[in-house]
Structures are given as C-alpha cells and as structure tokens.
Amino acid sequence: MLLHLLKQLLLVHVLRLIVVSGALVVGGAADDTFSAQENVTATTDTLTTGDNLNGGAGTDTLSIAVSGVAPGTTADIVTSSIEAISVFNNSTAAYTVDAALMPGVTNVYVNGGANATTVSGLDTLANLHLISTSQAATVTATATATAGTADEAIILSNGAAQAGAMTATYDGLEIINFNAAGTTGSATRSLTLASADLEKIVVTRRCSRKRDC
C-alpha cells in the first residue's frame, strides 16, 4: 500500500533536475523541470555546448538562472520533448538563448531580471509570458514558422512594466493575442508590443471583479 502511494505521488510531482554539463539527461513520466545555471564560472555553470536534455513524458521545462557576467548567448543545447523555456536573467548584460536545436517549444517565460532576454530560432510560434519583469523581451522564430499570413501567438503579462517601461518584440506575428493576466504598467510606465509584421492586437483581460471589466 505504501509503495503504491509513493508511485502515485511521483506521477504528479514536478521533478527538479540539476543539469550536468556535457551530459545526456532524461526526464521521467512527471512534469520535469531541468534547472540550469549560467554565470561563466566553470565550477558552477551547468548549461554548456553539447548538453542534451530529453524531457520524456509530461510537460517539461528548461529553467535557466543567469547571473554574474552573462555569456551573451547560450547555443548548441539539444533538447527533445521539452515544451517550455523559462529564463531569469539577473546578470549584468543582455542574454540570449539560441533555441535552434530545441524543437517543439510551446511557451517561453521571461521572469523578473536585471537585463534583456531573447529566445531565438524557435521552430514554433510559442507563447511569451512576461512575469514580473520590466526588461526587454524578444522572441524570434524561423522563417518556416512565420511563413503564414495570419501567424499568431499569445503574449501574457503578469506584473510586467512595473519598475519601468519595456518592450516585448515578436517579429513574424501578424496577430498578437495579448492577455493581461495581472497588473501591467502604470500611468507613467508602458508595455509596448512590437512585431515587424503586426496587423492586429486582440486584448483579453482577467478581472478580479465583474464590474472591473
């Protein structure tokens, strides 16, 4: 009975894995989170060229905490069955995740941070989530992914542009579905949504009280 209960708990637990540089890491049946550090320090930097991450079953996330002097761009990381990329850029400079070898990403999260974050080379039109951040956020997708004439994705804001004005850029989108899930900006601080191909923004607002909508 106890063994059965432990197995059931494992199925719903979010497994947090520490990424070992240069290794093949495979997730399990749960919703796995691969936690990595980027700080250009050999002894603590756990995300480097040649890493190969397989999420397995479930909805899996690559979570990257960037600190110190950022490496500029993290590239040549191979992932499979990992559906989300989440970045916390608390480094001293802008940071880019080259996702050219990360197929099938459906959601990108930019969390807080001290400098700009870019996720480039996606083969999908992943949704962009701006979580308590006031730093510029950019997503780029491949020409194949943006070849349509009505390409769209969600940009969700929860606490964005609170400390200062910011811009979220997603070139290739003709339609941005903007979801104001939480407080966004103020009378003096704005969130700008940008795309070189933009034709329409569809706004959805979540209201805590019916009379606020």
C-alpha positions, -999 to 999 in steps of 0.1 A, spaced: 0 0 0 28 24 9 47 16 -23 16 22 -44 11 56 -27 47 66 -33 43 57 -70 11 78 -73 28 108 -57 57 105 -81 34 108 -111 22 142 -100 54 156 -86 74 182 -106 109 166 -107 136 192 -105 168 181 -122 202 197 -119 218 198 -153 253 183 -155 274 200 -182 280 178 -213 257 150 -201 226 134 -215 198 140 -190 165 123 -194 133 131 -175 106 108 -164 68 105 -166 61 135 -145 63 172 -154 100 177 -152 120 209 -146 156 209 -158 172 236 -136 204 252 -150 228 280 -141 246 303 -165 273 325 -150 305 318 -170 321 301 -140 333 266 -148 327 252 -113 290 263 -112 279 268 -148 257 239 -156 245 247 -191 271 244 -219 275 235 -255 268 198 -261 243 193 -233 214 170 -244 182 171 -225 152 148 -231 121 156 -212 104 123 -217 67 123 -209 47 151 -192 50 188 -198 87 197 -192 106 229 -187 142 241 -191 147 267 -164 178 289 -168 190 312 -140 216 337 -154 238 357 -130 272 374 -128 286 382 -162 263 367 -188 278 346 -216 259 366 -242 244 337 -260 239 301 -250 238 279 -281 241 243 -293 220 229 -265 199 200 -278 165 193 -263 136 170 -271 102 167 -255 108 200 -236 78 223 -240 88 254 -221 119 276 -217 120 298 -186 147 324 -181 156 345 -150 183 370 -163 198 386 -132 232 391 -149 250 423 -158 241 422 -195 216 411 -221 212 373 -226 201 351 -255 190 315 -257 196 301 -292 168 276 -295 177 263 -329 182 228 -315 152 229 -292 122 218 -313 86 219 -301 87 247 -275 52 260 -269 58 285 -241 86 310 -232 87 326 -198 107 357 -190 108 362 -152 119 394 -134 156 401 -142 180 429 -144 186 429 -182 170 420 -215 163 384 -226 160 369 -261 149 335 -271 158 330 -308 154 304 -335 122 287 -324 106 263 -348 72 271 -333 51 302 -325 55 297 -288 35 319 -264 55 345 -245 49 350 -208 61 382 -191 63 375 -154 71 404 -130 96 418 -155 104 453 -167 132 443 -190 130 440 -228 119 405 -240 124 393 -276 113 361 -293 122 351 -328 110 321 -348 123 306 -380 111 317 -415 92 284 -418 73 290 -386 64 326 -396 57 319 -433 19 323 -429 -1 355 -434 -20 353 -402 6 340 -377 -4 345 -341 7 338 -306 -2 348 -270 18 374 -251 8 372 -215 16 399 -189 15 393 -152 32 421 -133 51 434 -164 64 470 -167 61 478 -131 96 492 -124 99 508 -158 86 509 -194 95 478 -215 91 464 -250 81 428 -259 92 421 -295 80 391 -315 87 396 -352 68 375 -377 34 377 -360 6 393 -378 -17 389 -347 -7 393 -311 -32 379 -286 -24 399 -255 -35 385 -222 -34 409 -192 -34 383 -165 -22 407 -138 -12 443 -133 6 457 -163 24 491 -165 10 523 -149 2 559 -159 39 565 -164 52 531 -174 41 513 -205 44 478 -221 50 481 -258 41 451 -280 61 450 -313 63 429 -344 76 440 -378 46 422 -394 19 433 -369 -16 438 -382 -38 433 -351 -37 430 -313 -65 411 -296 -67 420 -259 -80 398 -231 -82 410 -196 -87 389 -165 -108 407 -139 -110 400 -102 -144 416 -101 -171 416 -128 -176 453 -125 -139 460 -133 -143 446 -169 
